Amino acid sequence: MVTLLVAVEASGQRTPRRRAGAPATTQPEVTPTPAPTQDTTPTTQPVNIYANMPFEYDTVTADNSARRSLRQENAYDKSNLTQRTPLPYEHLRWDDAFYAEKVWRELDLREKMNKTFVFESMEDNGSQIFVNMLMRAVLTGEVTAFSDDRFTTPLTTSAVQQLVAGSLDTVPKYDIRQIDKVIGYVVTRKSFDPKEINKIRLREEWVFDRESSRMHVRIMGLGLLKTEFFPNTTKERGTSALLWVYYPDLRPMLAKSEVYNPKNMGQNRMTWEELFESRMFSSYIVKSSLDNPQNKLIRNYIKDPILQLLEGENIKEKIFNFEQDLWSY
């Protein structure tokens, strides 16, 4: 009898050896079992805070997406408009800043000179209302929004959407067959209306550069103000800042967007960046760092609205006189 020699494999298993001259036995091919694929899809679902409420929650949102024209819309080529870049600011050294004052001013979009901010039109880049253009840049991540005018706390996209969301309103839901039968209630949220933002606040700094012997004005921040009214009246109770953006971050977007010109829609249209740098808007001063150790708004220590405007003009005149007094004739 021929015995089979048994060898010990490295794995510790005992495998029979074939004797010389014996036919080889075919071993079944073992197919390795594929490892189970790990599902990388997050299982966390967004939390619906209205899920346990006894009514249906409905959200009404506005579609601010830009729709481009499928044909050449203009009789001339405007392709170079999207390639514009703002000119860099002149560098100002701290040692040459002989005089510097911070000024906060407000633009009332209801004034005639500021009507270009509320031009209701749709172009390839979307709505031409300035507030819509700014919000589009914030929601797409092109510009970072902040909660204060010192730019210390950035706001996420979801936080900005909650800030601009309208108020909730409960609307009855009627049966299709019986119109007068209420079968439930639907909570709707108004979409963001840019016309509700009728004031814009600018934070500026006026600096006298003694190297060039001239006064520079730099816009540092731009904020959207939401006007609050007394209940059941049209009387304004006050304004609150909705969000702030750092103006130098906003300049590239403004340089690619044109301003509405009611006299000529052709070559004489400037960009929004040129409008702000040329200061072609109407505004009034609401706060400054000049003679203001308590850092208060003018309306906090002057109650009369007319005197508030006169105090703003007084601050403007002081800055102008300082520059003029440096010259000798």
C-alpha positions in Angstrom: 0.0 0.0 0.0 1.2 3.4 -1.0 0.8 6.0 1.7 0.5 9.6 1.1 2.9 11.9 2.7 1.3 14.8 4.5 2.9 18.2 4.6 2.2 20.9 7.0 1.4 24.2 5.2 2.4 27.6 6.5 -1.1 28.3 7.6 -1.2 25.3 9.9 -3.5 23.2 7.6 -2.6 19.6 6.6 -2.6 19.1 2.8 -2.1 15.6 1.1 0.8 15.2 -1.3 0.4 13.4 -4.6 2.7 10.4 -5.1 4.9 10.3 -8.1 3.2 9.2 -11.4 -0.3 9.6 -10.0 -2.8 11.7 -12.0 -3.3 15.2 -10.7 -6.6 15.9 -9.1 -8.3 19.0 -10.1 -9.1 21.2 -7.1 -12.3 23.4 -7.2 -11.5 27.0 -7.9 -12.4 29.1 -4.9 -13.8 32.5 -5.8 -13.0 35.1 -3.1 -16.1 36.6 -1.6 -16.1 40.4 -2.3 -16.1 42.5 0.8 -19.3 44.3 1.4 -19.2 47.8 0.1 -19.6 50.4 2.8 -22.4 52.8 2.2 -21.0 56.3 2.4 -24.4 58.0 2.0 -25.0 60.0 5.2 -28.0 58.7 7.1 -28.6 61.9 8.9 -31.7 63.5 7.5 -32.5 67.2 7.8 -34.6 67.9 10.8 -38.1 69.3 10.1 -39.0 71.4 13.0 -42.6 71.5 11.8 -43.0 67.6 11.5 -44.9 67.3 14.8 -47.2 70.2 14.1 -50.9 69.5 13.3 -50.7 71.3 10.0 -48.8 71.0 6.8 -45.7 73.1 6.3 -45.2 74.8 3.0 -42.3 77.0 2.0 -42.6 79.5 -0.8 -39.2 80.4 -2.2 -38.3 82.7 -5.0 -36.2 81.5 -8.0 -33.5 84.1 -8.4 -31.5 81.9 -10.8 -30.2 83.8 -13.9 -31.6 82.7 -17.2 -29.3 83.5 -20.2 -30.6 84.6 -23.5 -30.3 81.9 -26.2 -29.6 84.5 -28.9 -27.5 87.7 -29.3 -29.8 90.0 -27.3 -27.9 93.3 -28.1 -26.9 94.8 -31.4 -23.3 95.1 -30.1 -20.9 92.8 -28.4 -20.7 92.9 -24.6 -18.5 89.9 -24.0 -15.7 92.0 -22.5 -18.0 93.1 -19.7 -17.6 89.8 -17.8 -13.8 90.3 -18.0 -13.6 93.6 -16.2 -11.6 93.8 -12.9 -11.5 96.7 -10.5 -8.4 98.9 -10.3 -6.4 98.2 -7.2 -6.5 100.9 -4.5 -3.5 103.1 -3.9 -1.4 101.9 -1.0 -1.7 104.1 2.1 1.0 103.9 4.7 0.1 104.2 8.4 2.9 106.8 8.9 1.4 109.0 6.1 -2.2 108.9 7.5 -2.1 112.3 9.0 -5.9 112.4 9.6 -8.4 109.5 9.6 -12.1 109.5 10.6 -14.7 106.8 10.2 -18.2 107.8 8.9 -21.4 105.8 8.6 -23.9 107.0 6.1 -27.3 105.7 4.8 -28.7 105.6 1.3 -32.5 105.8 1.1 -33.4 103.9 -2.1 -36.7 105.8 -2.3 -35.0 109.0 -3.2 -35.0 109.9 -6.9 -31.2 109.9 -7.3 -31.0 106.4 -5.9 -33.7 104.9 -8.2 -31.0 103.1 -10.1 -30.7 100.7 -7.1 -34.2 99.4 -7.7 -34.1 99.0 -11.5 -36.6 96.1 -12.1 -35.2 94.2 -15.1 -33.8 90.7 -15.9 -30.6 90.2 -17.8 -28.2 87.4 -18.3 -26.8 87.7 -14.8 -30.2 87.8 -13.2 -32.2 90.5 -11.6 -30.8 94.0 -11.8 -32.1 95.2 -8.5 -29.0 95.9 -6.4 -30.3 94.0 -3.3 -30.9 90.9 -5.5 -27.5 91.1 -7.0 -25.9 91.4 -3.5 -27.9 88.5 -2.1 -27.1 86.4 -5.1 -23.4 86.9 -4.5 -23.8 86.1 -0.8 -25.9 82.9 -1.4 -23.5 81.6 -4.1 -20.5 82.0 -1.8 -18.9 84.7 -3.9 -19.0 87.1 -1.0 -19.0 86.4 2.7 -21.7 88.0 4.8 -21.1 89.2 8.4 -23.4 90.0 11.2 -21.6 93.3 12.2 -19.9 96.2 10.6 -16.5 95.1 12.1 -16.7 91.8 10.2 -16.0 89.6 13.2 -18.7 87.0 12.8 -19.2 85.4 9.4 -22.7 84.1 8.5 -23.3 80.8 6.8 -25.5 80.4 3.7 -28.3 78.8 5.8 -28.1 81.5 8.4 -28.4 84.2 5.7 -31.5 82.3 4.2 -33.1 82.4 7.7 -32.4 86.1 8.1 -34.0 87.1 4.8 -36.9 84.7 5.1 -40.3 86.3 5.5 -42.6 85.9 8.4 -44.8 82.8 8.8 -48.5 83.0 8.1 -51.2 80.4 8.7 -53.5 79.9 5.7 -56.6 77.6 5.8 -56.7 74.7 3.4 -60.1 74.0 1.8 -61.6 70.8 0.5 -61.7 70.5 -3.3 -65.4 69.3 -3.4 -66.6 71.6 -0.6 -65.1 75.0 -0.9 -66.4 76.2 2.4 -65.0 73.2 4.3 -61.6 73.7 6.0 -59.6 70.4 6.1 -56.5 71.8 7.6 -54.0 74.7 7.8 -50.9 75.4 5.9 -48.0 77.5 7.3 -46.4 79.5 4.5 -43.4 81.7 4.5 -43.2 84.7 2.3 -40.4 84.8 -0.2 -37.6 87.4 0.1 -38.8 90.7 -1.3 -35.9 93.0 -2.2 -38.3 96.0 -2.2 -38.6 95.6 1.6 -34.9 96.7 1.8 -35.2 100.4 1.2 -32.0 101.6 3.0 -28.3 100.7 2.6 -25.7 101.7 5.1 -22.1 102.4 4.2 -19.1 102.4 6.5 -16.4 104.7 5.2 -13.0 106.0 6.3 -11.7 109.4 5.3 -7.9 109.5 5.3 -5.6 112.4 4.5 -2.4 111.2 3.0 0.4 113.7 3.6 2.6 112.0 1.0 0.2 112.9 -1.8 -1.4 115.8 0.1 -4.9 114.7 -0.7 -7.9 113.3 1.1 -8.9 109.7 0.3 -12.3 108.1 1.0 -12.5 104.3 1.2 -15.8 102.4 1.5 -15.0 99.6 4.0 -18.4 97.9 4.4 -21.9 97.8 3.0 -25.0 96.7 5.0 -28.6 96.0 4.2 -31.1 97.7 6.6 -34.5 96.3 7.3 -37.1 98.9 8.2 -39.4 98.2 11.1 -42.8 99.8 11.3 -45.3 100.4 14.1 -48.2 97.8 14.2 -50.9 98.6 11.6 -49.2 101.9 10.6 -46.8 103.1 7.9 -44.8 105.0 10.5 -41.2 103.8 10.8 -40.1 102.6 14.2 -36.4 102.1 13.3 -34.0 100.1 11.2 -31.9 97.1 11.9 -28.9 95.8 10.0 -29.7 92.5 8.2 -26.2 91.7 7.2 -22.9 93.3 6.3 -20.4 92.6 3.5 -16.8 93.7 3.2 -16.8 96.1 0.3 -13.3 95.3 -1.1 -14.5 91.7 -1.5 -17.6 92.9 -3.3 -15.7 95.1 -5.9 -15.0 92.3 -8.4 -18.7 91.5 -8.7 -19.7 95.1 -8.9 -17.1 95.7 -11.7 -19.0 93.2 -13.9 -22.5 94.6 -13.4 -23.8 97.7 -15.2 -25.9 100.4 -13.7 -29.1 101.4 -15.4 -28.9 104.7 -17.3 -32.3 106.1 -18.2 -30.8 108.4 -20.8 -28.6 106.0 -22.7 -28.5 102.2 -22.5 -25.3 102.0 -24.6 -21.8 103.2 -24.0 -22.5 105.6 -21.2 -23.5 102.9 -18.8 -21.1 102.7 -15.9 -20.5 99.7 -13.6 -21.7 99.6 -10.0 -18.0 99.8 -8.8 -17.6 103.0 -10.7 -20.8 104.4 -9.2 -19.6 103.8 -5.7 -16.1 105.1 -6.3 -17.5 108.2 -8.0 -20.0 108.6 -5.2 -22.9 109.1 -7.5 -25.6 108.5 -4.9 -27.5 110.5 -2.4 -26.9 109.8 1.3 -26.8 111.3 4.8 -24.4 110.8 7.7 -25.9 108.8 10.7 -22.7 108.3 12.7 -19.0 109.2 12.9 -16.0 108.8 15.1 -15.6 112.6 15.2 -16.4 114.0 18.7 -18.2 110.8 19.5 -16.5 109.1 22.5 -19.6 107.0 23.3 -19.8 105.6 19.8 -23.5 106.4 19.4 -25.7 107.0 16.4 -26.8 110.6 15.9 -30.4 109.6 16.5 -29.5 108.3 19.9 -28.6 111.7 21.2 -30.6 113.9 18.9 -34.3 113.2 18.7 -35.4 115.7 16.2 -35.1 114.3 12.6 -34.3 117.7 11.1 -31.5 118.3 13.6 -30.2 114.8 12.9 -29.7 115.8 9.2 -28.1 119.1 10.2 -25.7 117.3 12.5 -24.7 115.0 9.7 -24.0 118.0 7.5 -22.0 119.5 10.3 -19.8 116.4 10.4 -19.3 116.6 6.7 -18.4 120.2 6.9 -15.8 119.6 9.6 -14.0 117.0 7.5 -14.1 119.3 4.5 -12.7 122.3 6.5 -9.9 120.2 8.0 -8.6 119.5 4.5 -9.0 123.1 3.3 -7.3 124.5 6.4 -4.1 122.6 5.6 -3.6 124.7 2.5 -2.2 128.3 2.5 -3.1 130.7 -0.2 
